[in-house]
Amino acid sequence: MLKNILIVLLCTLSFTSCKNETKTEVNLEENRSKSYDANDGFVTMRGEFVYFDDAAVFQTATEIYGVVVDENMHKLEEQVKAFKEEPTDMVPVTVRVRKFEKTGTEEGWQYRVEIKEILKVEAPNRNKEDVIKLGN
């Protein structure tokens, strides 16, 4: 009888003491809600970034934005360089930005973004087949 109680107690302890490890990932919805909750006007966005020939572009799944060339954009470009094979490669990033409409006299896309915070820079998927390269 005592042996059975001891076995049940050991089994119960072994199951309840198991550790559940959780991964920490960037939760875009949580960051997006933090952006709105902070009431600072910044929005968390995920997309692909490229800086080439004094022009910076941020592309999401549905929109393309011109990027304000400033100190934060140059910081992002430094982090992105490690993942580029060619100067025109786009690199996936998650950033907090101030999104605004361009002025009437500016050229480019309808909306622009000013990078306020760099949350994540990822390696691009080299197996993507959506790039067309022209040979000479």
C-alpha positions as CSV (number, residue, x, y, z in Angstrom):
1,M,0.0,0.0,0.0
2,L,2.8,2.4,0.9
3,K,4.6,1.5,-2.2
4,N,1.6,2.4,-4.4
5,I,1.2,5.8,-2.7
6,L,4.9,6.5,-3.2
7,I,4.6,5.6,-7.0
8,V,1.6,7.8,-7.4
9,L,3.3,10.7,-5.6
10,L,6.5,10.3,-7.7
11,C,4.4,10.3,-11.0
12,T,2.5,13.3,-9.9
13,L,5.6,15.2,-9.0
14,S,7.3,14.3,-12.3
15,F,4.4,15.5,-14.4
16,T,3.9,18.8,-12.5
17,S,7.6,19.7,-12.4
18,C,8.1,19.5,-16.2
19,K,9.3,22.7,-17.6
20,N,7.5,24.5,-20.5
21,E,9.9,26.6,-22.4
22,T,8.5,29.3,-24.5
23,K,10.0,31.0,-27.5
24,T,10.2,34.8,-27.6
25,E,9.0,36.1,-30.9
26,V,8.1,39.5,-32.1
27,N,4.3,39.7,-31.8
28,L,3.4,42.2,-34.4
29,E,-0.2,42.6,-33.2
30,E,1.1,43.2,-29.6
31,N,3.6,45.8,-30.9
32,R,1.0,47.4,-33.1
33,S,-1.4,47.7,-30.1
34,K,1.5,49.1,-28.0
35,S,2.1,51.6,-30.7
36,Y,-1.5,52.8,-30.5
37,D,-1.6,52.5,-26.8
38,A,1.5,54.7,-26.5
39,N,-0.4,57.3,-28.3
40,D,2.8,58.6,-29.9
41,G,1.6,58.2,-33.5
42,F,4.1,55.5,-34.3
43,V,3.1,52.2,-36.0
44,T,4.9,48.9,-36.0
45,M,5.4,47.6,-39.6
46,R,7.0,44.5,-41.1
47,G,8.3,44.5,-44.6
48,E,11.3,44.6,-46.8
49,F,13.8,47.5,-46.8
50,V,16.4,48.6,-49.4
51,Y,18.6,51.7,-49.6
52,F,20.3,52.3,-52.9
53,D,21.6,55.3,-54.8
54,D,20.4,57.8,-52.1
55,A,16.9,56.5,-52.1
56,A,15.3,54.3,-49.4
57,V,12.2,52.1,-49.9
58,F,10.1,50.1,-47.5
59,Q,7.7,47.6,-49.0
60,T,5.0,45.7,-47.1
61,A,2.7,43.0,-48.5
62,T,0.3,45.7,-49.7
63,E,2.1,49.0,-49.9
64,I,5.3,50.7,-50.9
65,Y,6.7,53.6,-48.9
66,G,9.4,56.1,-49.4
67,V,11.7,56.3,-46.4
68,V,13.0,59.5,-44.9
69,V,16.8,59.5,-45.1
70,D,18.0,60.3,-41.6
71,E,20.2,58.9,-38.8
72,N,17.8,56.1,-38.0
73,M,17.6,55.0,-41.6
74,H,21.4,54.9,-41.8
75,K,21.4,52.8,-38.6
76,L,19.0,50.4,-40.2
77,E,21.1,50.3,-43.4
78,E,24.2,49.3,-41.4
79,Q,22.3,46.4,-39.8
80,V,20.9,45.3,-43.2
81,K,24.3,45.3,-45.0
82,A,25.2,42.0,-43.3
83,F,22.4,40.2,-45.1
84,K,22.9,41.7,-48.6
85,E,24.6,39.9,-51.4
86,E,23.9,42.7,-53.9
87,P,23.3,46.4,-53.3
88,T,19.7,46.1,-54.5
89,D,18.7,43.2,-52.3
90,M,15.7,43.8,-50.1
91,V,15.9,42.6,-46.5
92,P,13.0,41.8,-44.1
93,V,12.7,44.2,-41.2
94,T,10.3,45.0,-38.4
95,V,10.3,48.7,-37.4
96,R,8.3,51.3,-35.6
97,V,7.6,54.3,-37.9
98,R,5.8,57.5,-38.3
99,K,3.7,57.2,-41.4
100,F,2.6,60.4,-43.3
101,E,1.5,61.6,-46.7
102,K,4.1,63.2,-48.9
103,T,3.7,66.9,-49.7
104,G,2.4,67.9,-53.1
105,T,5.8,69.0,-54.5
106,E,7.7,65.7,-53.6
107,E,8.2,62.9,-56.1
108,G,7.6,59.3,-55.2
109,W,5.1,57.2,-53.4
110,Q,2.0,58.6,-51.8
111,Y,3.0,57.7,-48.3
112,R,6.4,58.1,-46.6
113,V,7.7,56.6,-43.3
114,E,10.2,57.9,-40.9
115,I,11.9,55.1,-38.9
116,K,11.7,55.7,-35.2
117,E,12.8,52.3,-33.8
118,I,14.4,49.2,-35.3
119,L,12.8,46.0,-33.8
120,K,14.1,43.2,-35.9
121,V,16.3,42.6,-39.0
122,E,16.1,39.1,-40.6
123,A,18.0,37.2,-43.2
124,P,16.2,37.2,-46.6
125,N,14.8,34.0,-48.0
126,R,17.3,33.1,-50.7
127,N,14.9,30.4,-52.1
128,K,12.3,33.0,-53.1
129,E,11.6,32.8,-56.8
130,D,10.0,36.3,-57.2
131,V,13.2,38.0,-58.5
132,I,14.0,38.3,-62.1
133,K,17.7,38.9,-63.0
134,L,18.7,40.1,-66.4
135,G,22.1,39.0,-67.8
136,N,24.3,41.0,-70.1
